[in-house]
Amino acid sequence: ANDSTVNHHHQGKAMSMMNPLFLNFVYAAMGGFMALAFSYLAVKLFSHFMEFSVSAELGKGNIAVGLAVMGIFIGVGVSLGLVIGMGLN
């Protein structure tokens, strides 16, 4: 019985040392997925309210639409980065 408690104690210690690394990886993966999902939704919402097709205008080389979409991606990325970063504290 004594050997099993010692083994269990060492396993728990190894798991507790690994938890922060695993949790940081999970947070990073979730943050990346959320950034992609919210960026996609933001561009779809932007496209819904505009009188033109965003993808068609980007295909024509419309720089203004490209800059607007870039602004959406940067804004969503920064805001989600701040929310996730503050959530970790």
Backbone as CSV, one residue per row, in Angstrom:
resi,resn,N_x,N_y,N_z,CA_x,CA_y,CA_z,C_x,C_y,C_z
1,ALA,0.835,-1.190,0.000,0.000,0.000,0.000,0.874,1.245,0.000
2,ASN,2.040,1.168,0.668,2.910,2.328,0.766,3.510,2.682,-0.594
3,ASP,3.894,1.642,-1.392,4.464,1.898,-2.709,3.449,2.559,-3.640
4,SER,2.179,2.157,-3.561,1.169,2.736,-4.447,0.911,4.201,-4.100
5,THR,0.961,4.559,-2.839,0.770,5.964,-2.473,1.946,6.804,-2.938
6,VAL,3.154,6.245,-2.889,4.329,6.982,-3.363,4.224,7.191,-4.869
7,ASN,3.860,6.127,-5.619,3.679,6.258,-7.063,2.599,7.269,-7.400
8,HIS,1.499,7.206,-6.698,0.402,8.139,-6.949,0.850,9.577,-6.679
9,HIS,1.651,9.753,-5.631,2.141,11.092,-5.294,3.031,11.640,-6.412
10,HIS,3.919,10.789,-6.974,4.799,11.253,-8.042,4.023,11.540,-9.321
11,GLN,3.015,10.748,-9.623,2.199,10.996,-10.806,1.449,12.311,-10.667
12,GLY,0.919,12.586,-9.506,0.205,13.829,-9.279,1.124,15.030,-9.425
13,LYS,2.361,14.884,-8.978,3.329,15.972,-9.095,3.675,16.223,-10.560
14,ALA,3.856,15.165,-11.335,4.146,15.321,-12.759,2.965,15.964,-13.482
15,MET,1.765,15.574,-13.133,0.580,16.159,-13.771,0.427,17.623,-13.401
16,SER,0.731,17.973,-12.153,0.592,19.367,-11.763,1.630,20.236,-12.453
17,MET,2.807,19.667,-12.775,3.812,20.445,-13.499,3.438,20.572,-14.970
18,MET,2.660,19.650,-15.483,2.301,19.689,-16.887,1.036,20.499,-17.136
19,ASN,0.213,20.652,-16.152,-1.048,21.348,-16.344,-0.900,22.750,-16.923
20,PRO,-0.004,23.609,-16.434,0.094,24.947,-17.026,0.470,24.921,-18.501
21,LEU,1.378,24.027,-18.883,1.740,23.933,-20.295,0.554,23.488,-21.135
22,PHE,-0.147,22.481,-20.660,-1.309,21.985,-21.385,-2.405,23.040,-21.454
23,LEU,-2.657,23.708,-20.344,-3.699,24.738,-20.324,-3.347,25.905,-21.234
24,ASN,-2.099,26.316,-21.266,-1.695,27.399,-22.167,-1.887,26.996,-23.621
25,PHE,-1.574,25.749,-23.945,-1.801,25.269,-25.311,-3.289,25.275,-25.643
26,VAL,-4.114,24.824,-24.705,-5.561,24.810,-24.922,-6.088,26.230,-25.087
27,TYR,-5.617,27.166,-24.233,-6.058,28.554,-24.347,-5.646,29.148,-25.693
28,ALA,-4.434,28.856,-26.143,-3.965,29.377,-27.424,-4.786,28.811,-28.578
29,ALA,-5.073,27.510,-28.522,-5.871,26.885,-29.582,-7.294,27.447,-29.594
30,MET,-7.873,27.586,-28.411,-9.229,28.145,-28.341,-9.240,29.597,-28.811
31,GLY,-8.233,30.356,-28.433,-8.150,31.747,-28.864,-8.011,31.860,-30.376
32,GLY,-7.187,31.007,-30.963,-7.038,31.001,-32.419,-8.320,30.633,-33.127
33,PHE,-8.993,29.613,-32.610,-10.268,29.209,-33.212,-11.309,30.311,-33.072
34,MET,-11.371,30.923,-31.890,-12.345,32.000,-31.682,-12.038,33.197,-32.582
35,ALA,-10.769,33.531,-32.754,-10.394,34.649,-33.625,-10.823,34.375,-35.063
36,LEU,-10.593,33.154,-35.534,-11.012,32.806,-36.893,-12.528,32.844,-37.041
37,ALA,-13.233,32.283,-36.060,-14.694,32.239,-36.134,-15.290,33.644,-36.089
38,PHE,-14.819,34.474,-35.164,-15.357,35.831,-35.067,-14.968,36.694,-36.263
39,SER,-13.789,36.489,-36.815,-13.396,37.221,-38.018,-14.284,36.835,-39.186
40,TYR,-14.549,35.549,-39.319,-15.436,35.078,-40.380,-16.831,35.692,-40.228
41,LEU,-17.351,35.659,-38.999,-18.674,36.251,-38.763,-18.679,37.746,-39.015
42,ALA,-17.613,38.435,-38.641,-17.541,39.881,-38.848,-17.521,40.229,-40.329
43,VAL,-16.774,39.469,-41.127,-16.735,39.732,-42.566,-18.080,39.405,-43.206
44,LYS,-18.724,38.329,-42.764,-20.062,38.001,-43.291,-21.061,39.094,-42.942
45,LEU,-20.989,39.607,-41.715,-21.879,40.683,-41.292,-21.596,41.954,-42.092
46,PHE,-20.331,42.269,-42.293,-19.936,43.427,-43.110,-20.467,43.269,-44.533
47,SER,-20.319,42.078,-45.094,-20.788,41.808,-46.452,-22.306,41.899,-46.547
48,HIS,-22.997,41.500,-45.477,-24.465,41.545,-45.468,-24.981,42.985,-45.511
49,PHE,-24.308,43.892,-44.818,-24.775,45.273,-44.749,-24.312,46.132,-45.918
50,MET,-23.330,45.693,-46.675,-22.855,46.465,-47.827,-23.679,46.105,-49.073
51,GLU,-23.749,47.045,-49.989,-24.536,46.831,-51.206,-23.745,46.108,-52.289
52,PHE,-22.559,45.674,-51.966,-21.713,44.983,-52.932,-21.205,43.685,-52.337
53,SER,-20.694,42.817,-53.190,-20.118,41.557,-52.740,-18.655,41.788,-52.378
54,VAL,-18.322,41.530,-51.138,-16.949,41.737,-50.678,-15.984,40.857,-51.468
55,SER,-16.339,39.598,-51.659,-15.431,38.699,-52.384,-15.259,39.130,-53.841
56,ALA,-16.340,39.615,-54.474,-16.224,40.066,-55.867,-15.340,41.316,-55.955
57,GLU,-15.505,42.236,-55.021,-14.686,43.453,-55.029,-13.222,43.140,-54.738
58,LEU,-12.981,42.191,-53.847,-11.598,41.789,-53.588,-10.995,41.134,-54.828
59,GLY,-11.817,40.377,-55.545,-11.351,39.745,-56.781,-10.994,40.768,-57.846
60,LYS,-11.692,41.909,-57.850,-11.401,42.988,-58.803,-10.178,43.802,-58.390
61,GLY,-9.698,43.571,-57.175,-8.530,44.309,-56.706,-8.884,45.617,-56.016
62,ASN,-10.085,45.735,-55.469,-10.521,46.945,-54.770,-9.756,47.060,-53.446
63,ILE,-8.840,48.004,-53.407,-7.969,48.160,-52.241,-8.753,48.634,-51.029
64,ALA,-9.749,49.490,-51.219,-10.517,50.019,-50.087,-11.245,48.896,-49.344
65,VAL,-11.834,47.975,-50.084,-12.519,46.845,-49.447,-11.493,45.944,-48.753
66,GLY,-10.351,45.758,-49.375,-9.291,44.969,-48.756,-8.813,45.578,-47.445
67,LEU,-8.673,46.899,-47.410,-8.260,47.571,-46.182,-9.341,47.474,-45.105
68,ALA,-10.622,47.553,-45.512,-11.713,47.423,-44.540,-11.716,46.024,-43.927
69,VAL,-11.532,45.002,-44.755,-11.491,43.621,-44.258,-10.260,43.422,-43.376
70,MET,-9.141,44.014,-43.756,-7.941,43.927,-42.927,-8.193,44.560,-41.556
71,GLY,-8.879,45.701,-41.552,-9.222,46.354,-40.290,-10.110,45.488,-39.418
72,ILE,-11.044,44.773,-40.049,-11.908,43.855,-39.297,-11.072,42.760,-38.649
73,PHE,-10.175,42.150,-39.436,-9.339,41.071,-38.898,-8.451,41.566,-37.755
74,ILE,-7.837,42.727,-37.935,-6.957,43.263,-36.884,-7.771,43.607,-35.643
75,GLY,-8.923,44.260,-35.822,-9.753,44.641,-34.684,-10.259,43.451,-33.894
76,VAL,-10.734,42.444,-34.589,-11.226,41.246,-33.909,-10.073,40.526,-33.215
77,GLY,-8.923,40.448,-33.868,-7.775,39.780,-33.267,-7.281,40.478,-32.012
78,VAL,-7.189,41.790,-32.065,-6.722,42.540,-30.898,-7.725,42.437,-29.756
79,SER,-9.011,42.605,-30.065,-10.008,42.558,-28.997,-10.103,41.176,-28.364
80,LEU,-10.055,40.127,-29.173,-10.082,38.778,-28.589,-8.801,38.482,-27.824
81,GLY,-7.668,38.973,-28.305,-6.425,38.793,-27.570,-6.472,39.445,-26.208
82,LEU,-7.073,40.613,-26.132,-7.203,41.295,-24.842,-8.172,40.554,-23.917
83,VAL,-9.284,40.097,-24.465,-10.272,39.386,-23.647,-9.675,38.092,-23.113
84,ILE,-9.011,37.325,-23.979,-8.425,36.060,-23.541,-7.283,36.333,-22.559
85,GLY,-6.460,37.334,-22.846,-5.349,37.665,-21.954,-5.828,38.099,-20.579
86,MET,-6.883,38.882,-20.529,-7.421,39.315,-19.243,-8.085,38.149,-18.525
87,GLY,-8.637,37.217,-19.276,-9.277,36.050,-18.682,-8.288,35.112,-18.008
88,LEU,-7.026,35.152,-18.437,-6.004,34.291,-17.855,-5.508,34.815,-16.514
89,ASN,-5.762,36.072,-16.232,-5.276,36.655,-14.967,-6.174,36.366,-13.820
